[in-house]
Amino acid sequence: LFYDKLQTPLSYLPADTIILLMDPAALQKAEELVWERVTANHQAALAEQTIMLPPADLFISATELSKQFTVNKAHRLHDFETTVPGQQDSQAVKINCGNHKLLKQHLELQRKKEGLLTPLVRRLKDWLDNGDIIHIACRSERRRGHLRQMLEGRGLPITEHGSEPLALQAGRETIHLYPAPLSAGFDLLDEQIHFISELELFGESRIAAPRKKGRIKETAPLNFEQLHIGDVVVHLDHGLGIYDGIINMKTGKTAGDFMQISYKGNDRLYVPMDRINTVSKYNGLSDKKPAITSLGSKAWNRAKAKVHEAVWKVADDLLKLYARRKQEKGIAFSPPDAMYEEFEESFPYDETSGQQKAINDVLKDQTSERCMDRLVCGDVGFGKTEVAARAAFKVVADGRQVAILVPTTVLAEQHTET
């Protein structure tokens, strides 16, 4: 309606852009299915006498798409050797490659008998002795550094690379590490080149990016969606009363909305809406209904004074307790070593920033003489067990015991299995 001719995303590509078509047969079927749906929708719209442009004016046809692929020199990648109409044999390139499904299964099987690194190191040494080229893609620069320390500790020659373009024909006498995530590895069999993904060696990647927890907003003092007439509420200055709802009343010449609260002796308090932050819903420790306060009495102030005094007493006791704990000397465990890093690499996922901070803080406590008094908090599935497992491993590695307390037998069995 606004343009003489619509453009496709391909129209914005430079003429020398190379397009890769993965599984052309599947792409063709998908293209046919799309056109079938588009045509059916167009026919349905015409039957309902809806104004609709012809599909050819809105969508690129198969013929136009094929012409665009010719301009941009599209390369078609097939899983198996196949014949393409109009293509000469000289235009086809056969790449003999393989995946790592069997390698992954073999490593998983051997790890149960020999540990995390031994079967992998043995396979890498076999490839090096055979003169093969080995590229390993790591999830991050930090993981690349960890993997280098682990493999060099087993006597393997390592060369670290940055973000520069990968050189296929790199040195055959060393293993090349790159900070570039790769979902799955593969082999170029004729060239004797192996591309290994760290993910297939040490665990699967997350399907989605880690959830980022935004800053938690402070909740309002009173949530009207959870408040019903007859509920007990607490006024900061007047104590416990019964919520009677919101009423509109006139004070002087001005009308406004007020919260009505009933107290003992049928006394009522009207709280202006701009002072609603002084009221909150009562949340008791039991289902027993609390005693309603008498409006104007000193009982509420005496109760607040007692609570204030009790809180200060608890705070004072805690300060004395922590002062004594700070003077006590605990057990200083050894810093993380190669065995700890090997255990750390066995976890399938990268640590989140919150996890890494908790791990570092716990290790700092463990390697100091100060008694540790730390609580790790987090939502379900956010990796608290991984933090605890590292701490437990450090204790056991230094020749001491760990006790893990869980609330249920089911949870105890889960921890035993994992």
N, C-alpha and C positions, 0 to 999 in steps of 0.2 A: 504493500500500500504506500510505503514511503520511499522505496528504492526501486530502480529499474531492474536490478538484478541482485539477488542475494549472494553473499560470499560464504564459502566454507572455511573452517580453520586451515585446511590445506592451502588455500589461496594466499595465506600470509607467510608460507614457508619459502625461503630462497630456492631458486631453481636447482642448486646443487645439494639440497637436503636429501639425505638417504633415509628411506622409510623401510622399516623391518616389519613384515607381515608374519606373525606367529600363527602357525596352523591355518594356512589359507582356506582349506576345505571347511573348517569350522566357521571361519569368518564369512565365507560365501553363504553358508546355511543361515547364519545370523542375519545377514543382509537380506536374504529372501524373506525371512520371517518378519523383519521390520517392514518391508514393503507390503507384505500381505496384510499386516495390521493397519498400516497407513491407508491402504486402499479400502479396507473394510470400514474404517472410521469415516472416510470421505463419503462412501456410499450411504452409510447410516445418517450422516449429516444432511445429505441431499434429500433423503427420504423424509426427513423431518422439516424440510424446507428451510434449513439453516444456511445462512450465507457462508460459503467456504471456498477458499482458493483451491485450485487443482493441486494434487500432490507434487507434480513436476515443478510447480512454481515455488514450493517451500522446501523440497528435499532434493538432494543430489542423486541422480540416477546411477545405476550400476555402470552404464557406459561412460558417463562423465568421471566417475570415480576411477575407472580403469585407465582413462586418459591421464588423469592426474598422477596415478602411480607410474605411468610411463615417463612423464616429465621429470618426476623426482627419483627415478631409478629405484623403484621398490625392489627389495630383496625378499623373496619368499622362503620361509624356513619351515621345512617339513620334518616330522619325526622319522619318517621312513622314506626310502628312495622311491620317487614317483615320477610320472611323465606329465609334463604340463603342456597343453596344446599351444603350438606356435613357438615353443622354446627349443633352441638347438642344444645338442648335447654339450657343446663347448661352453654354454652359458651356465651349466649346472656344476656346482661344486659340492663334492661329497666330503663331509667332516665326520671322521670316525671318533665318536666320543662315548663316554659312559658315565653313569651316575654313581653315587656313593651309598646306595641303599644297603648293599651287601656289606660294605665296609662298616657302616654304622651298626648293623646287626652284629657283626663280628666283634667290634669294640665293646658293645654293650654286654655281650656274652662273656668275653674274657675279663672285663672289669670286675665281675662278681668273684673271680678267682684270683686276679692279680692286682687289683686296685685301679685307680683312675688313669695313671699315665703310662704304666708299663706296656700295655698292648699298643698304644698309639706310638710310643717311642720306637718300639720294635718295627712297626710298619714304616715309619719315616726313615729309619736306618736302612731298611731294605731298599727303599726307593733311591736314597742317596748312593748306596753301593751299586745300584743299577745305572747310575748316571742320569736319573730323572730330575726334572725341574719341579720344585715344590713352592707353591704360593699359598699362604694361609691368610684368610681375611678375618680380622678381629673386629669386635663390635665397637671398640673405642681405643683411643691411645692408651688409656690406663690398662685395659685388658691386654693390649699388645705388649705392654711392659711386663705384666704379670706372666704372660705366656712365655716371653723371652727368658725370664728368670727360671721358670720351671724347666724349659727345654735345655737351656744351657747347663742347668744343674744335673741333667742326665747326659751331658757330654755331646750335645748336638750343636753344630755350627749355625749361628743365627745372624741374619742381616735385617735390620729394621728399615722400613721405608716410610716416607711421609705421604702427602696427598698428591705426589707427582704421578703422571700417567704410568700405568703398569707396563713393565717390559716383559713380553712373553719369553723371549730368549734370554732370560737372566742367568746368572751363574748357577752351574749344576753342582757346585761343591758346598752349597749352603742352603738353608731354609729361609725363605723371604716372608716377612711379616708385614701386613698392611693394615692401617686403621680404616677399613672400609667394610661395612657389614655385607654379608652375602647370605641369602636365605638357604641355599643348598650348593654343595660343591659338585664338581664334575672333572672328568679326565679327558684330555686330548691324547688318544692312545697312540696315534702315529707319531706325534711330536714328543711323546713321553713327558707331558706336562700335566701336573695335578693342581687343581684349584680346590682348596679345602676351606670349608666354612667352619668357624669356631662354634657356631650354633649347633652343627651336627656332631661336633666332638664333645661338647659339654652341656648340651641341652637345647630345647626348642625356644624360639623367640616368642614374645608376646604377640598375639594377633593384633591388638590395638595398642596405641601408645599409652604409657602409664597415665592414670588419671591424675590430673593436677588439682590439688585441693585448694580452693580459693579461701580467702580469709573468711572466717565464720562471723556472720553478722550477729550483733548482740540482739537478743530477743527483747521484745517490749515487756514492760512490767506486767501488763495485763493483756491477755489474748481473748478478745470477745468471742471468737469462734469456739473456745473451750469453756466459756462461762455461761451458766444458765441461772435463771431465777431460782432462788432458794439455796444457791451455793454459798459456802462460807468464804468470806474475803477478809484480808488483813489491811487495815489502814495504819500507816506508819505512826501516827500520833494517837489514834483512838482505839486501836486493837481490833478484835475479831467481831465481825457482824455478818448479817445475812444480806446478800445482794437481792434487791427488789426490782432491778431493771433501770432503764434510762427514762427519765421524765422531762417534759418541757415545762418550765415554770418561769414566772415573771418576777424579777427582783427590781423594784423601783420602776423605771420606765423601760428596762431592757429585759427581753425574754431570752432564755438560753436553755441548753440541755444540761442536766445534772444526773449523776449517778446516785440513786437512793439506796442507803444502807440502813437496816434496822438493827437496833441494839437491845440489850436487856431492858425490860420495862417499857417496851413499845416506843422507845426513843428512836428518832430518825436523824440521819446525817445526810446532807445533800452536798455531793462533791462536784464542783465545776469540772467540765471536761478538760480545761487547761491545767487541772491539778490531778488528773487521772494517774499520773506517774507515782502518786503516793499510795496507790492501792494495788494489791496483788492477790491472786487466788491462793487460798490456804491449801497447803500440801502437807498433810500429817503423816506420821510414821505408821499409823494403823487406820482401820476403817471406822473407828470410834469417833463420833461427832464431838468436837471440842465445845467447851463452855463459852457462851457468848459474853463479851465484855459489857460492863455497865458504862454507858457514855458519861463522861465527866468524872469517873472514879479514878483513884490512884493505883488501882490494881495493875493496869496495863504498864504504867511506868515502873512499878516495882518488879514486874515480870521481866521487862527489858533490862533493868539494872542487874537482876540475877543472871540473865543470859550473858550480859556484858562481862560480869565478874567471872563467870565460868569460862568464857572464851579466853580471857586474859590468863586464867590459871592454866588452861591447857597450853596456851602459847608459852607461858613461863616454863612449864614442865618440858615442853619440846625443846626449848632453848637449852635447858640444862642437860637434857639427854644428848642432843647433838654436840654439845661442848665436850661431854665425856667421850662420845664416839670419836670425835676428832683427835682426842689425845691417845686413844687406843691405836695400836699398830696391828695391821692385818698382814696377809700373805701377799707378797709382791711376785706375781708370775712373770715368766720370761717374755720378752717382746715376740711378736709374730715371726715365725721362721718359714723356711721353704715348705715344710709339711703343712703348716697352717694355710699358706697361700694355695697349696694344691687342694686342700679341703675347700677353700673358698671358691676355687674355680669349678668345683663340682656342682655348685648351685646353677640352675638353668637360666635364671634371669639376672639382668643388670639391677644393681641396687638403686632404689630411688634416693633422692637427696635426703629425705627424712630417715630412711634406713641407714644410709652411710653415716650420718651424724650420730645416730644411736649406737652404731657399731664402734665408731671411733671413741665415743664417750665411755662406753663399757670397757673397751680395751685400755683406755687411759686409767680407769679405775682399777682394773685388774693388775696392771703393771706398776701400780704405786703401792706404798705401804699403808695407805689410808683405807679404812674399812668402807666397802662399797654399800651404798644405800640408794638404790636406783629402781624406779618403776618405769617400764617401757609400755607406753599406751599407743593404741592404734585401732582402726576399724578392722572388721573381719576381712581377711584376705590381703592385708597390707604388709605382710612379711614380718610379723613379730617373732615367729618361730625361727626364722633364719637368723635373727639377731641373737636369740637365746642359744641356738645351735653353735654359733661361733664361740660364744662365751664358754659353753660347756666343753667344746673341743679343746680350747686353750687350757682349761683346768685339767682335763684327762691327760693331755699331752705332757703336762708337768707332773704327772704321777699322783694326782689326787682324785677324789670321787665327787660326783655330782648327784644331787637329789632333785628330781623333778616332781613337783606336786601338781596334780590335776584334779578337778572336781568330780569327774565321772570315770567309770571303767572303760566306756567307749572311747573317750578321749585318750586314756592311757594306752589302749590298743592301737589307736591311730599313730601316736607318737612312737610306739615300738616299731611299727611297720615303716615309718618314714625316717 
